[in-house]
Amino acid sequence: MQIHLVTGGAGFLGSHLIDRLMEDGDEVICLDNYFTGRKANIARWIGHPRFELIRHDVTEPIKLEVDRIWHLACPASPIHYQFNPVKTAKTSFLGTYNMLGLARRVGARLLLASTSEVYGDPEVHPQPENYWGSVNPIGVRSCYDEGKRIAETLCFDYQRMNGVEVRVARIFNTYGPRMLENDGRVVSNFIVQALKGEDITIYGNGSQTRSFCYVDDLLDAMMGVMDQGETVGPVNIGNPVEFSIRELAEKVLEKTDSSSKLVEKPLPSDDPTQRKPDISLAEKVLEWSPKVQLEEGLDRTIPYFQSILES
């Protein structure tokens, strides 16, 4: 039995990961400051003898005895990471620094949940791991994009200097139950607007593309990255099937049988025009590729938002 520390464990991805780890019979310590996490996401485990919940901000050090650290803590949607950009940058830098220090002290392996945002508005398509990106270092998204880039830097420097075992996963757009209904991300936005019968907001003309990975597929790959010994990463994790934002909106309208109308608004600053992972490394090392396509993923996600809006 291993002891796992999951930072951001009450959040969207973290809570699904905790479900998997608990169901595998391991011990789990969940760390969260509840900025975007919700206690309801991990409520089923509270009181379980193998589960411990600690309210803590990763920008402050903590001393624990653990075998594996899953470092997921950081607001990931623009509406949340731009709320306090200095705190977002601190979370990526100091949070990762503190978790790497803990990993070094106790000899734990650490997985960093990095992001496709390190590629910025890419000039290479699809994006392989050896692409260095095209990021605005002083824009409104920089606190998150550059924060994750420095977090990756710290991981590799701790590995080179101190021999810390690290794994870096670059996560592309992920969706599924337990996303916050007000997080401003495109999937949750469209579903909530459609269910409420409100206008569906498309920024620009909707021709910009994204690749959407269902949370179950993402976790299969992320757990594979942590467990394998062939590469420290970074490893792209995402669904390489590309959709335009307008196509997504039309699918959501169809699935929800909504009378909402599509309304175009100006594009936000530094919004990438296209995003698609090259997953050939994940396919080779993990023998992984996503199984859940967008239609099925939406069918699994929409009922969750219906239940949230009705409660």
C-alpha positions in Angstrom: 0.0 0.0 0.0 1.3 3.4 -1.0 0.6 6.8 0.6 -0.4 9.4 -2.0 -0.5 13.2 -1.5 -2.9 14.9 -4.0 -2.6 18.7 -4.0 -5.8 20.3 -5.3 -7.5 17.1 -4.4 -10.9 18.6 -4.0 -10.9 20.0 -7.5 -12.2 18.6 -10.8 -9.2 16.4 -11.8 -7.9 15.8 -8.2 -11.2 14.4 -6.9 -11.5 11.9 -9.8 -7.9 10.9 -9.2 -8.6 10.4 -5.5 -11.5 8.1 -6.4 -9.2 6.0 -8.4 -6.4 5.8 -5.8 -8.9 5.0 -3.0 -10.6 2.3 -5.1 -7.1 0.8 -5.7 -6.8 0.4 -1.9 -4.1 3.0 -1.3 -3.9 5.7 1.4 -4.6 9.3 0.2 -3.9 12.7 1.8 -5.9 15.4 0.1 -4.6 19.0 0.3 -6.8 21.8 -0.9 -7.5 25.5 0.0 -11.0 25.4 -1.6 -10.4 28.3 -4.0 -11.8 26.2 -6.8 -12.1 22.9 -5.1 -15.2 21.7 -3.4 -15.5 19.4 -0.4 -18.6 17.8 -2.0 -16.3 16.3 -4.6 -14.5 14.2 -2.1 -17.3 13.9 0.5 -17.7 10.1 0.0 -14.2 9.5 1.4 -14.4 11.8 4.5 -14.2 9.6 7.5 -12.6 6.7 5.6 -9.6 5.2 7.5 -7.4 5.4 4.5 -8.3 9.1 3.6 -7.1 12.3 5.2 -8.3 15.8 4.3 -6.1 18.8 5.1 -7.1 22.4 4.3 -3.8 23.9 3.2 -2.4 26.4 0.7 0.6 24.9 -1.2 2.3 28.3 -1.2 3.1 27.4 2.5 5.5 24.4 3.2 4.0 21.3 4.8 5.7 18.3 6.4 4.2 14.9 5.6 5.4 11.3 5.0 4.3 10.1 1.6 5.4 7.9 -1.3 3.9 9.8 -4.2 3.0 13.4 -4.8 0.4 14.4 -7.4 0.8 18.1 -7.7 -2.4 19.4 -9.3 -3.0 22.5 -7.2 -3.5 25.6 -9.3 -6.6 27.4 -10.7 -6.8 26.3 -14.3 -9.5 28.4 -16.0 -8.9 32.0 -17.1 -11.7 33.4 -14.9 -10.1 31.9 -11.8 -6.4 32.3 -12.5 -6.9 35.9 -13.6 -8.8 36.7 -10.4 -5.6 37.1 -8.6 -2.7 36.7 -11.1 0.1 37.2 -8.5 -1.4 34.4 -6.4 -1.6 32.2 -9.4 2.1 32.7 -10.2 3.0 32.1 -6.6 0.9 28.9 -6.6 2.8 27.6 -9.6 6.2 28.7 -8.4 6.1 28.4 -4.6 3.6 25.5 -4.6 5.9 23.4 -6.9 9.0 24.5 -5.0 7.4 23.4 -1.7 6.2 20.0 -3.1 9.6 19.3 -4.7 11.3 20.1 -1.3 8.9 17.6 0.3 9.6 15.0 -2.4 13.4 15.5 -1.8 13.1 15.1 2.0 11.0 11.9 1.9 12.2 10.3 -1.3 8.8 10.6 -3.0 8.1 10.6 -6.7 6.3 13.7 -7.9 4.1 14.2 -10.9 3.5 17.8 -12.0 0.2 18.4 -13.8 1.4 20.9 -16.4 -0.6 22.2 -19.3 -0.8 22.7 -23.0 -0.8 26.4 -22.2 3.0 26.2 -22.1 2.8 26.1 -25.9 0.9 29.5 -25.9 -0.6 30.4 -29.3 1.4 27.7 -31.1 3.1 28.2 -34.5 3.5 24.4 -34.8 0.5 22.1 -35.3 -0.1 19.7 -33.7 2.2 20.4 -30.8 4.9 17.8 -29.9 6.7 17.9 -26.5 9.9 19.3 -28.1 8.1 22.4 -29.3 9.2 25.3 -27.1 6.0 27.3 -27.5 5.0 30.9 -28.4 4.0 32.5 -25.1 3.4 36.2 -24.3 5.4 36.6 -21.1 3.6 39.8 -20.0 0.0 39.2 -21.1 -3.2 38.6 -19.0 -2.7 34.8 -19.3 1.0 34.9 -18.4 0.5 34.2 -14.7 -0.8 30.8 -15.6 1.2 30.0 -18.8 4.6 31.2 -17.5 3.8 29.9 -14.0 3.5 26.3 -15.4 6.6 26.8 -17.4 8.7 27.7 -14.3 7.0 24.8 -12.5 8.4 22.5 -15.2 11.8 24.2 -14.9 11.9 23.6 -11.2 11.0 19.9 -11.7 13.9 19.3 -14.1 16.3 21.3 -12.0 15.4 19.4 -8.8 15.9 16.1 -10.8 19.3 17.2 -12.1 20.6 18.8 -8.9 19.0 16.6 -6.2 18.0 13.4 -7.9 14.3 13.9 -7.2 12.1 11.5 -9.2 9.8 13.6 -11.3 7.2 13.1 -14.0 5.7 15.9 -16.0 2.3 15.6 -17.8 1.2 18.3 -20.2 -2.6 18.3 -20.0 -4.7 19.5 -22.9 -8.4 20.6 -22.6 -10.2 18.1 -20.3 -13.9 18.0 -19.4 -16.3 15.9 -17.5 -18.5 15.8 -14.3 -17.3 18.1 -11.4 -16.2 20.9 -13.5 -17.3 24.2 -11.9 -20.4 25.5 -13.6 -19.0 29.1 -13.4 -15.4 28.4 -14.4 -15.7 30.1 -17.8 -14.2 27.1 -19.7 -15.8 26.5 -23.0 -17.5 23.1 -22.4 -19.0 24.1 -19.0 -20.0 27.5 -20.4 -21.8 26.1 -23.4 -23.6 23.4 -21.4 -24.8 25.7 -18.6 -25.9 28.4 -21.1 -27.8 25.8 -23.2 -29.5 24.2 -20.2 -30.6 27.7 -19.0 -31.8 28.7 -22.4 -29.4 31.6 -22.5 -27.4 32.8 -25.5 -24.3 30.7 -26.1 -21.3 33.0 -26.1 -18.7 32.3 -28.9 -15.6 34.4 -28.8 -14.5 35.4 -32.2 -16.3 33.6 -35.1 -15.8 30.2 -33.5 -13.3 28.9 -36.0 -10.6 28.5 -33.4 -10.0 24.8 -32.6 -9.6 22.8 -29.4 -9.1 19.1 -28.6 -11.3 17.8 -25.8 -10.3 14.9 -23.6 -12.8 13.2 -21.3 -11.6 13.0 -17.7 -11.5 9.2 -17.5 -9.1 9.0 -20.5 -7.0 11.8 -19.0 -6.6 9.9 -15.7 -5.7 6.6 -17.4 -2.8 8.5 -19.1 -1.8 10.5 -16.0 -1.6 7.4 -13.8 0.4 5.7 -16.6 2.9 8.7 -16.7 3.4 8.4 -12.9 3.9 4.6 -12.9 6.2 4.2 -15.9 9.9 4.3 -15.7 10.8 5.1 -19.4 10.6 8.9 -19.4 10.3 11.8 -16.9 8.4 13.7 -19.6 7.0 16.0 -20.5 4.3 13.8 -21.9 1.4 15.3 -23.8 -2.0 14.0 -22.6 -5.1 14.9 -24.6 -7.4 13.9 -27.4 -6.0 14.6 -30.8 -9.4 14.9 -32.5 -9.9 18.6 -33.2 -13.1 20.5 -33.2 -13.9 24.2 -33.8 -15.5 26.1 -31.0 -18.6 26.5 -33.2 -18.8 22.8 -33.8 -18.7 22.2 -30.0 -21.5 24.8 -29.5 -23.7 23.1 -32.1 -23.1 19.6 -30.6 -24.1 21.0 -27.1 -27.3 22.6 -28.6 -28.2 19.3 -30.2 -27.5 17.2 -27.1 -29.5 19.5 -24.8 -32.3 20.2 -27.2 -31.9 23.8 -26.3 -33.4 26.8 -28.0 -30.3 29.0 -27.2 -28.9 31.1 -29.9 -25.2 31.5 -30.8 -23.8 35.0 -30.1 -20.4 36.2 -31.2 -18.2 38.4 -28.9 -14.7 39.7 -29.3 -11.8 37.3 -28.7 -10.0 37.6 -25.4 -6.3 38.7 -25.3 -3.8 36.0 -26.3 -6.5 33.3 -26.9 -4.9 30.5 -28.9 -6.3 30.0 -32.4 -5.6 26.3 -32.4 -4.6 23.6 -29.9 -4.0 19.9 -30.7 -1.7 17.5 -29.0 0.8 15.2 -30.7 0.4 12.1 -28.5 2.8 9.8 -30.2 5.0 9.7 -27.1 2.1 8.7 -24.9 1.1 6.1 -27.5 4.6 4.7 -27.5 5.5 4.8 -23.8 2.0 4.3 -22.2 0.4 2.4 -25.1 -2.4 4.9 -24.5 -4.9 6.7 -26.7 -8.2 8.2 -25.7 -11.3 6.0 -25.9 -14.1 8.4 -25.2 -15.0 10.6 -28.1 -16.8 14.0 -27.7 -20.3 12.7 -28.4 -20.1 10.1 -25.6 -18.2 12.4 -23.2 -20.9 15.1 -23.6 -23.6 12.5 -22.9 -21.8 11.7 -19.6 -21.2 15.3 -18.7 -24.5 17.1 -19.4 -26.5 15.1 -16.7 -24.0 16.3 -14.1 -24.7 20.0 -14.9 -28.4 19.3 -15.0 -28.3 17.9 -11.5 -26.1 20.9 -10.3 -28.5 23.5 -11.8 -31.6 21.7 -10.4 -30.1 21.4 -6.8 
